[in-house]
Structures are given as structure tokens and as C-alpha cells.
Amino acid sequence: QVQLAESGGGLVQAGGSLRLSCKLSGRTFSMYAMGWFRQAPGKERAVVAAINWSGQIAWYVDSVKGRFTISRDNTKSTVFLQMNSLKPEDTAVYYCAASRLRLGAPAQANEYDYWGQGTEVTVSS
């Protein structure tokens, strides 16, 4: 059974940085592409970034390009989301997810098979 555990959320001022981590257990990490999603209050869950199994392919939603970086360490079964230049509109619960479509960087929620419980990010103005 695959389990995902996020960490690293918190409260930060606008312009600050946070690094989210998500550790996968229960299966071989490199079998999965990984994604980060977020859900702001009153909004639907939306993709933020995705990365393929090897880390060679990454995809970002336009609103975070140049500010966020997704990466993974297959030796530690962990995917990261480095978030810089944070804005109040980045405030959301952030979820990591694992997809068996490992060759690419899936950008749709229905392409993911397993989800974490989420970690809250609050950016104050």
C-alpha cells in the first residue's frame, strides 16, 4: 500500500520561501511520476508541478514558473517543492500525489493514483 507524507508547510511572509517534502513508502519510489497540487479555500484542487520518474522531465503551471522548483531524490523516496518569492495567492493546502504514468509528468489530477493528506501553506501580505 502506497503512503505519502507531506511536510514543510507553514506561515511565511510574502516574498519568502518554503520547501515542501513528500516521502513515499510502501512501493518503489522510482515506479511513479510525482506531482504537487494545491487547493485554496473555496477553490478546486489544481496542479502546481509534476516530475517524471527520473527527474529529467518537469512541468509547471504558468503561475509558478520561475518561482517554484520540483525535484526528487529516488534514493530517499522523496519529492520536493522549493517555493520562492511566495505570494498571498499561493496560500493553499498543498498535496503530493503519485502516478503510475511514470515516463511523463502528468498534469491532471485523474492521472494520479495515490495522494497525501496535505500540508498547509499560508503566505501573509
C-alpha positions in Angstrom: 0.0 0.0 0.0 1.5 3.3 -1.1 1.5 6.0 1.5 2.6 9.7 1.0 3.5 12.0 3.8 4.0 15.7 3.2 5.9 18.1 5.4 7.3 21.6 5.3 4.2 23.8 5.2 3.8 26.8 7.4 3.3 30.5 7.7 5.6 32.8 5.7 5.6 36.4 4.6 5.2 37.4 1.0 8.5 37.2 -0.8 9.7 34.4 1.5 10.5 30.8 0.7 9.4 27.3 1.8 10.5 23.8 0.9 7.9 21.1 0.9 8.8 17.5 1.1 6.8 14.3 0.4 8.0 10.9 1.2 6.6 7.8 -0.4 6.5 4.4 1.4 5.2 1.0 0.6 6.4 0.8 -3.0 9.5 1.6 -5.1 9.6 5.3 -5.5 11.0 5.3 -9.0 7.9 3.4 -10.3 6.0 6.7 -10.1 5.8 10.1 -11.5 5.1 12.7 -8.8 3.0 15.8 -8.7 2.2 18.7 -6.4 -1.3 20.1 -6.3 -2.9 22.8 -4.2 -6.4 23.7 -3.0 -7.1 27.2 -1.9 -10.2 28.0 0.2 -13.3 27.9 -1.9 -11.4 26.6 -5.0 -10.9 23.3 -6.7 -7.7 21.3 -6.3 -5.3 22.3 -9.1 -1.9 21.1 -10.3 1.2 23.1 -9.5 4.1 21.0 -10.8 4.9 17.4 -11.9 8.0 15.4 -12.4 8.7 12.1 -14.2 10.3 9.1 -12.5 13.9 10.1 -13.3 13.6 13.8 -12.7 14.5 14.6 -16.2 11.1 15.9 -17.2 9.3 18.6 -15.1 6.2 20.6 -15.7 4.8 23.8 -14.0 1.6 25.7 -14.1 2.3 29.2 -15.5 1.6 31.0 -12.3 4.6 29.4 -10.5 7.1 29.2 -13.3 10.4 30.8 -12.3 9.4 30.7 -8.6 8.8 27.1 -7.8 11.1 24.1 -8.5 10.1 20.4 -8.3 12.8 17.8 -7.7 13.1 14.3 -6.4 15.6 12.1 -4.7 15.0 8.5 -5.6 17.5 7.3 -3.0 15.3 8.9 -0.3 11.9 8.2 -1.9 11.2 11.9 -1.6 9.9 14.6 -3.9 10.4 18.3 -3.1 8.8 21.6 -4.0 11.0 24.6 -3.5 8.8 27.7 -3.4 10.5 31.1 -3.6 9.1 34.6 -4.0 5.8 33.4 -2.4 2.7 35.5 -2.9 -0.5 35.6 -0.8 -2.3 33.9 -3.7 -0.1 30.8 -3.1 -1.9 30.3 0.1 -3.4 26.8 0.0 -3.3 23.2 1.2 -0.6 21.5 -0.8 -0.9 17.8 -1.7 1.6 15.5 -3.2 0.5 12.7 -5.5 2.0 9.6 -7.2 1.1 8.4 -10.7 1.9 5.1 -12.4 2.3 7.1 -15.6 6.0 7.3 -14.7 7.5 8.2 -18.1 6.0 11.7 -18.2 5.0 14.5 -15.9 1.2 14.1 -15.6 -0.7 17.4 -15.2 -4.2 16.1 -14.5 -5.5 15.0 -11.1 -7.2 12.0 -12.6 -3.9 10.7 -13.8 -2.7 10.2 -10.2 -3.3 7.1 -8.2 -2.2 8.0 -4.6 -2.5 11.2 -2.6 -1.0 12.6 0.6 -3.0 14.2 3.4 -1.8 17.7 2.6 0.3 20.4 4.2 -0.9 23.9 4.7 0.9 26.9 3.3 -0.1 30.4 4.4 1.5 33.5 2.8 0.8 36.7 4.6 1.0 40.1 2.8 
